[in-house]
């Protein structure tokens, strides 16, 4: 299964690069925060899964979350069984 995730992560990085995005890392975890795959991300996936769960409880549906800082951006997208977080450099 790791090879499947690695292929999907590499594909996502390639697509972001094609549109001018610069990915710093990608994290894939299950709904409970158990890490399934990651590339260049060293933080615990637990808070990512919890944030996705909070956003879903507030809106009543799955919601894409965007956290921004001066230098970086994190896009968090829950799916049926997983939560995907994409770390990118902030667009200028």
N, C-alpha and C positions, 0 to 999 in steps of 0.2 A: 504494500500500500504506500510505502514511503516514496517509491519511484513515481507513482501516480501523482502524489502531492508535489513532488519536485518538478515534474513536467508541467503541472498547472501553474506553479509559482514562476517557473522560467517563462512560460507563455505570457503571464500577466506582466512580468517585467519587460518583456519584448514589446508588448502592446503599449505600455506606458511610455517606453522609450521612443516608439514610433510617433507619438503625438507630442513629444517634447517634454514629457515628465521625467523626473529623476527619482527613482525609487531608492530609498535607503534600506528598506527591509520589509518583509511580509511575515505575518504570523497567522497560523490557522490553528484554532482550538475547537473543542466541542462546547456545547452549551454550559457545561459545568466548569470550564476553564482548564480542562486537561489538554496539554499541548499535543497537537497532531503533526505539525510541521512548522518550520520557520526558516527564514533565511536572513541572517544579519540582524536579528532582534534578540536582545539579551534580557528583556523584562519578563516578568511572570504574566501568563495569559489570564490569570484569574480576574484581575480588575477589568480587563477588556470584555470578558464574557459577562461580568456583572453590570458593566455600563450598558452593554447591548440589551440586557434583560430589563434594566431600569427604563431605558428609552422606550422599549416595547410596552412596558406597563403604563407609562405616561401617555403614549399616543394610541394604544390599543391595537397596534399593528407593528410589523417589522419596520424599522426605521434605519436609514443610513445616518451615521453620526460622523461629524467632521470636527476635529479638535485642531485649532490653529495656534501657532506660536510665531514669533518673529522669524525663526529660522526653519521651522518644520511644520508638517501637517500630518495628521493621522486620520485615515478614513476607515471606519468600522462598519462592516456590513454583515448582519446576521443572515444565515440561510436556514433551511429546515433543520439541519443537524449540526451545523458548524457556525463559527464566527470567524470572519476574515478581517484582519487589520493590515492596512497598507500604509507604511511610513514613507512620506515623500519630503523632498526639500520644498520649502515655501516658494511659490511662484513669485517672480519679481515683476 
